[in-house]
Amino acid sequence: MAIRAPYRSLRGISAVVALLAIGAVGCSDVSDAVDSAKDGAKSAARQRSVSSLDIGECYNPNSKAEGTVYFVEIVPCDEAHEGQVVGEFAIDEGKVYPGDDEVSAIADGRCPVEAQKYAPDTWALPKGVALFYYTPTKESWATGDRAVSCTYTVEKGTFTGSLDTAKSLKPEQTTYLKGSNAVYDALWAHQPEKDTVEDDLAGYKAQAKAVAAALDAHVKGLDGVKGTEVGKLRATLTKAAGNWKKAANAADADAFYIAYDPAFTGIDPSKSVAARKELGLATTVPADEAEVWAS
């Protein structure tokens, strides 16, 4: 995260640049130059240190590149913008900086959880939006910086409006999303490092056990949700949970593979489209998820 720099100095530099630009043009271009200067002054006034971002704030990065960032431009969410802060937390790792990799690993694990509290339905996110985060650097850590800001940001283009949907959801929608998110979180959070089951049977069985437990909880939650399509999905997920349990208890790699294929297919996101429609939720499977189950 940025080393704290004086806010007023940044604003002052922008103002000087704007004034110089006005003096450099002819009379016929003064109007355009003034408009440009106003835009520049407006942008400067909106600058905010990334170490003091708040959940819900919409912003435009000052740079497209990943790396050390000091400031972003805060904008009203009803204006076109590239990102929104959807979660934050503090790293509690003592006085010594844990290292870039460890800080990133912590953010990788926590930001999806924090983001889901703010925008539970990832299917409803604008096209191209992905999860990014601002984390402390070694230098800012020495000044006491421990804050991580989780953001949804588009790599190309902009979007308009706030992503804050948690407050507007109905109870049955919240119940569904909480259970569904937990299933896929369990799947990816417990992904073994080895590419083949033969090389890490224990790891793959642990993943299967975690998914099975999440599915059981999801199915239980859906017991109280009415709807024909929801009932069909509940039956599908109950069967999938049984296959994940078989995979978790597999005696060897062959037995695991036999159980895993129907288990994985059983949680194909496309199987939930009809139930989502019935619940009034987004029904377009995100491209990255569709690709995983299509491969």
C-alpha positions in Angstrom: 0.0 0.0 0.0 1.1 3.5 -0.4 3.6 5.3 1.9 1.6 8.2 3.1 2.2 11.3 1.2 0.8 14.8 1.9 -2.6 15.1 0.3 -2.3 18.8 -0.3 1.0 18.5 -2.2 -0.6 16.3 -4.8 -3.5 18.7 -5.3 -1.1 21.6 -5.6 0.9 20.0 -8.3 -2.2 19.3 -10.4 -3.3 22.9 -10.0 0.0 24.2 -11.2 0.0 22.0 -14.3 -3.6 23.1 -15.1 -2.6 26.8 -14.9 0.4 26.3 -17.1 -1.7 24.6 -19.7 -4.1 27.6 -19.8 -1.2 30.0 -20.4 0.2 28.0 -23.2 -2.7 28.2 -25.6 -4.2 30.8 -27.9 -7.4 32.7 -27.1 -9.5 30.5 -29.4 -8.6 27.5 -27.3 -9.0 29.1 -23.9 -12.5 27.6 -23.4 -11.3 24.0 -24.0 -8.3 24.6 -21.9 -10.4 25.9 -19.0 -12.7 22.9 -19.3 -9.6 20.6 -19.2 -8.2 22.5 -16.2 -11.6 22.1 -14.4 -11.5 18.4 -15.1 -8.0 18.2 -13.8 -8.8 20.1 -10.6 -11.8 17.9 -10.1 -9.8 14.8 -10.4 -7.1 16.1 -8.1 -9.7 17.0 -5.4 -10.9 13.4 -5.6 -7.6 11.8 -4.9 -7.5 9.5 -1.9 -4.6 7.5 -0.4 -5.2 3.8 -0.9 -4.4 3.3 2.8 -7.7 5.1 3.8 -10.3 3.6 1.4 -13.7 2.7 2.8 -16.1 -0.1 1.9 -18.5 1.1 -0.8 -16.3 3.8 -2.3 -16.1 3.8 -6.1 -12.9 4.8 -7.7 -10.7 5.0 -10.8 -7.0 3.8 -10.5 -4.4 6.3 -11.5 -2.4 3.5 -13.2 -3.5 0.3 -15.0 -0.3 -1.5 -13.9 -0.1 -3.7 -10.9 2.5 -2.7 -8.3 2.9 0.0 -5.7 0.0 2.4 -5.7 -0.3 5.6 -3.7 -3.6 7.3 -4.7 -6.8 6.5 -6.5 -9.5 8.9 -7.7 -12.7 8.6 -5.7 -15.9 9.1 -7.7 -19.6 8.9 -7.1 -20.8 5.4 -7.8 -23.5 6.7 -10.2 -20.6 8.0 -12.5 -18.6 5.6 -14.7 -15.8 4.0 -12.7 -13.4 1.1 -12.9 -13.6 -0.2 -9.3 -15.4 -0.4 -6.0 -14.1 -1.3 -2.5 -16.2 -4.3 -1.4 -14.3 -5.4 1.7 -11.5 -4.6 4.1 -9.7 -6.2 7.0 -6.5 -5.8 8.9 -3.6 -8.3 8.8 -2.5 -9.5 12.3 0.9 -10.8 11.7 3.0 -9.1 14.4 5.7 -6.5 14.0 7.8 -8.1 11.3 6.6 -7.8 7.7 5.6 -11.4 6.6 6.7 -10.9 3.0 4.9 -10.2 -0.2 3.9 -13.8 -0.9 2.4 -14.3 2.6 0.5 -11.0 2.4 -0.9 -12.0 -1.0 -1.8 -15.4 0.3 -3.8 -13.8 3.2 -5.6 -11.5 0.8 -6.3 -14.3 -1.6 -8.0 -16.2 1.2 -9.9 -13.4 2.9 -11.0 -11.1 0.1 -13.4 -13.5 -1.6 -15.1 -14.0 1.8 -15.2 -10.2 2.5 -16.5 -9.5 -1.0 -19.3 -11.9 -0.7 -20.6 -10.1 2.3 -21.1 -7.0 0.1 -22.0 -8.5 -3.2 -23.1 -12.1 -2.5 -24.2 -13.0 -6.1 -21.0 -13.1 -8.3 -23.3 -14.0 -11.3 -24.7 -10.5 -11.1 -21.4 -8.7 -11.4 -20.8 -6.5 -14.4 -19.0 -8.2 -17.3 -15.2 -8.1 -16.9 -15.2 -7.4 -13.1 -12.6 -9.3 -11.1 -11.4 -9.3 -7.5 -8.3 -7.3 -6.8 -6.8 -5.9 -3.6 -4.6 -3.3 -2.1 -2.2 -4.6 0.5 0.6 -3.1 2.7 4.1 -2.9 1.3 7.2 -3.6 3.4 7.7 0.2 3.7 4.1 1.0 4.8 4.1 -2.0 7.2 6.9 -0.2 9.1 4.6 2.8 9.6 1.9 0.6 11.1 -0.1 -0.1 7.9 -2.0 -3.4 8.2 -5.1 -2.7 6.1 -6.2 -4.7 3.1 -8.8 -3.3 0.7 -10.7 -5.8 -1.4 -12.1 -4.4 -4.6 -14.0 -5.4 -7.7 -12.3 -3.8 -10.6 -12.6 -4.1 -14.4 -9.4 -4.4 -16.4 -11.0 -2.8 -19.5 -13.8 -0.2 -19.6 -16.0 1.0 -16.8 -19.2 0.2 -15.0 -21.9 2.4 -13.3 -23.7 1.9 -10.1 -22.9 0.3 -6.8 -22.3 -3.5 -6.4 -23.8 -3.4 -2.9 -26.6 -6.0 -3.3 -26.5 -7.7 0.1 -29.0 -5.3 1.7 -31.6 -5.7 -1.1 -31.7 -9.5 -1.1 -34.8 -11.5 0.1 -34.2 -14.0 2.9 -34.6 -17.0 0.5 -32.1 -15.4 -1.9 -29.6 -14.9 0.9 -30.0 -18.5 2.1 -29.4 -19.8 -1.4 -26.3 -17.7 -2.1 -24.8 -18.3 1.3 -25.0 -22.1 0.8 -24.0 -22.0 -2.9 -21.0 -19.8 -2.3 -19.8 -22.0 0.5 -19.8 -25.0 -1.8 -17.5 -23.4 -4.4 -15.4 -21.8 -1.8 -14.8 -25.3 -0.3 -13.9 -26.6 -3.8 -11.3 -24.0 -4.7 -9.9 -23.3 -1.2 -9.0 -27.0 -0.8 -7.6 -27.5 -4.3 -4.6 -29.8 -3.9 -1.3 -28.5 -5.3 -0.6 -31.8 -7.2 -2.1 -32.2 -10.6 -3.0 -35.9 -10.2 -4.8 -37.9 -7.6 -2.1 -40.5 -7.6 0.4 -37.9 -6.4 -1.8 -36.6 -3.5 -4.8 -38.9 -2.8 -5.0 -37.6 0.8 -5.2 -34.0 -0.5 -8.0 -34.8 -3.0 -9.9 -36.7 -0.4 -9.7 -33.8 2.0 -11.1 -31.5 -0.7 -13.9 -33.9 -1.4 -14.7 -34.1 2.3 -14.9 -30.3 2.5 -17.2 -30.0 -0.5 -19.4 -32.8 0.8 -19.8 -30.9 4.1 -20.6 -27.7 2.3 -23.2 -29.4 0.2 -24.9 -31.0 3.2 -25.2 -27.5 4.7 -26.5 -26.1 1.5 -29.1 -28.8 1.1 -30.2 -28.3 4.7 -30.6 -24.6 4.1 -32.7 -25.2 1.0 -35.1 -27.3 2.9 -36.8 -24.1 4.0 -36.9 -22.5 0.6 -40.0 -23.1 -1.5 -40.2 -23.6 -5.2 -40.4 -26.5 -7.7 -37.0 -25.8 -9.3 -35.4 -25.3 -5.9 -36.7 -28.7 -5.0 -35.2 -30.3 -8.1 -31.9 -28.6 -7.4 -31.9 -29.8 -3.8 -32.4 -33.4 -5.1 -29.5 -33.0 -7.5 -27.2 -31.6 -4.8 -28.1 -34.3 -2.4 -27.0 -36.9 -5.0 -23.8 -34.9 -5.6 -23.1 -34.8 -1.9 -23.3 -38.6 -1.8 -20.7 -38.8 -4.6 -18.4 -36.4 -2.9 -18.6 -38.5 0.2 -17.7 -41.6 -1.8 -14.7 -39.7 -3.2 -13.7 -38.6 0.3 -13.7 -42.2 1.5 -12.1 -43.7 -1.6 -9.7 -46.5 -0.8 -7.4 -45.7 -3.8 -7.1 -43.4 -6.8 -9.3 -45.6 -9.1 -12.1 -45.5 -6.6 -11.7 -41.7 -6.3 -11.9 -41.2 -10.0 -15.1 -43.2 -10.2 -16.8 -41.1 -7.6 -15.3 -37.8 -8.6 -16.7 -37.6 -12.1 -20.4 -37.6 -11.2 -19.5 -35.5 -8.0 -18.0 -32.7 -10.0 -20.6 -32.9 -12.7 -23.3 -32.7 -10.0 -22.2 -29.2 -9.0 -22.0 -27.8 -12.5 -23.2 -24.2 -12.1 -25.5 -24.6 -15.1 -27.6 -27.0 -13.1 -28.7 -24.2 -10.8 -29.9 -21.8 -13.5 -33.6 -22.8 -13.3 -33.6 -22.5 -9.5 -31.9 -19.2 -9.7 -34.5 -17.9 -12.1 -37.3 -19.1 -9.7 -35.6 -17.2 -6.9 -35.2 -14.0 -8.9 -31.4 -14.2 -9.1 -29.0 -13.7 -12.0 -29.1 -16.6 -14.4 -26.0 -16.2 -16.7 -23.2 -18.5 -15.6 -19.9 -16.5 -15.4 -17.6 -17.2 -18.3 -14.8 -18.5 -16.1 -17.0 -20.9 -14.3 -18.7 -22.1 -17.5 -15.2 -22.8 -19.0 -14.1 -24.9 -16.0 -17.1 -27.3 -16.4 -16.9 -27.3 -20.1 -13.3 -28.5 -20.2 
